[in-house]
Amino acid sequence: MGKIFIREEEWGSEEEFIIFDDFQKVSKWYIGPLDYEDYVDKTREFLSDFICAQDSFPVFLTFEPYSEQSVKLEKLLNDNAISYTSRLEGIGSRTFPVFSIKLKGVQSLQLVLEETFWIAAANQFFAISFTDNGTYK
């Protein structure tokens, strides 16, 4: 694993629309590779290594892909027997897909991160949790 940069950040900017039931128990950390070269790939590799080292499967992933990606993602998940749900969120005619995936092991984690981490890198919603207690509205 390469060198990484870690910094605690404050919540509450006008651009953040995340609401927590118990805000006092939430921390926000920026963690990424120290070097900017191949930043997305190195971040994905670090995330995979970190999650695998925790050895606390299943892992739960919720994310917003672009609408045109839904069919491709569903095929990938179905072909690899990865448990997921998808639904449309939004208001009126402005809807977008939201996927919730249960990753049961290292192989499914690595496959899904390889195929979807670019979504996080494009600043779309992309949340990973060791517990299945998050909701998306």
C-alpha positions in Angstrom: 0.0 0.0 0.0 1.3 3.5 -0.9 1.5 6.5 1.3 -1.8 8.1 2.2 -3.0 11.5 3.4 -5.6 11.7 6.2 -7.3 14.9 7.5 -10.4 15.3 9.6 -12.9 17.8 8.1 -15.9 19.7 9.4 -19.5 19.0 8.3 -21.9 21.7 7.4 -20.9 23.4 4.2 -23.8 24.6 2.1 -23.0 21.9 -0.5 -23.5 19.0 1.8 -27.0 17.7 2.1 -26.4 14.7 4.3 -28.6 14.5 7.4 -27.8 12.3 10.4 -30.1 11.2 13.2 -27.3 11.6 15.8 -24.9 14.2 14.4 -22.7 14.0 17.5 -21.5 10.5 16.6 -20.4 11.3 13.0 -16.9 12.1 11.9 -15.8 13.2 8.4 -12.4 12.3 7.2 -10.6 12.9 3.9 -8.4 9.9 3.1 -6.5 9.5 -0.1 -3.2 8.8 -1.8 -0.4 11.3 -1.0 0.5 11.6 -4.7 -1.9 13.0 -7.3 -0.7 10.8 -10.1 -3.2 7.9 -10.8 -5.3 9.4 -7.9 -8.5 7.6 -8.7 -6.9 4.2 -9.1 -4.8 4.6 -6.0 -7.8 5.7 -4.0 -9.8 2.7 -5.2 -6.9 0.3 -4.3 -6.5 1.9 -0.9 -10.2 1.6 -0.2 -10.3 -2.0 -1.2 -7.2 -2.8 0.9 -8.6 -1.0 3.9 -12.0 -2.7 3.7 -10.4 -6.2 3.2 -8.1 -5.6 6.1 -11.1 -5.0 8.3 -12.4 -8.5 7.3 -15.9 -7.4 8.3 -18.2 -8.6 5.5 -20.8 -8.1 4.4 -20.2 -4.5 3.3 -23.0 -2.3 2.1 -22.7 0.2 -0.8 -25.2 2.8 -1.8 -24.6 5.0 -4.8 -26.1 7.1 -7.6 -25.0 6.1 -11.0 -25.9 8.1 -14.1 -29.2 6.9 -15.5 -27.7 5.4 -18.6 -25.4 3.1 -16.5 -28.3 1.3 -14.8 -28.8 -1.5 -17.3 -25.0 -2.3 -17.5 -24.7 -2.3 -13.7 -27.7 -4.6 -13.3 -26.3 -7.0 -15.8 -22.9 -7.0 -14.0 -24.5 -7.6 -10.6 -26.9 -10.3 -11.9 -24.1 -12.1 -13.9 -22.0 -12.3 -10.7 -24.8 -13.2 -8.3 -24.3 -10.0 -6.2 -27.3 -9.0 -4.1 -28.7 -5.5 -4.8 -31.8 -3.4 -5.0 -32.3 -0.4 -7.3 -35.0 2.3 -7.3 -35.7 5.6 -8.8 -35.4 8.8 -6.7 -36.0 12.4 -7.5 -38.9 14.8 -8.0 -41.3 14.7 -10.9 -39.6 13.9 -14.3 -36.1 14.5 -12.8 -35.4 11.0 -11.5 -32.2 9.1 -11.1 -31.3 5.5 -10.1 -30.0 4.6 -6.6 -28.4 1.2 -6.1 -27.9 -0.5 -2.8 -25.5 -3.5 -2.9 -24.6 -6.1 -0.3 -21.0 -7.2 -0.9 -20.4 -10.6 0.8 -16.7 -11.0 0.2 -13.4 -9.7 -1.2 -14.1 -10.9 -4.8 -17.5 -9.1 -5.1 -16.1 -6.0 -3.4 -13.1 -5.7 -5.8 -15.3 -6.4 -8.8 -17.9 -3.8 -7.9 -15.3 -1.2 -6.9 -13.4 -1.8 -10.2 -16.6 -1.1 -12.1 -18.2 1.7 -10.1 -15.6 3.7 -8.3 -15.4 6.1 -11.1 -18.9 7.2 -10.0 -17.4 8.4 -6.7 -14.6 10.0 -8.5 -17.2 12.0 -10.6 -18.6 13.3 -7.3 -21.8 11.3 -7.4 -23.2 9.9 -4.1 -21.1 6.8 -3.2 -21.4 5.5 0.4 -19.8 2.4 2.0 -20.8 1.1 5.4 -20.0 -2.0 7.5 -23.6 -1.9 8.8 -26.9 -1.9 6.9 -28.5 0.9 8.8 -28.2 3.8 6.3 -31.0 5.2 4.4 -31.1 7.3 1.2 -33.9 9.9 0.6 
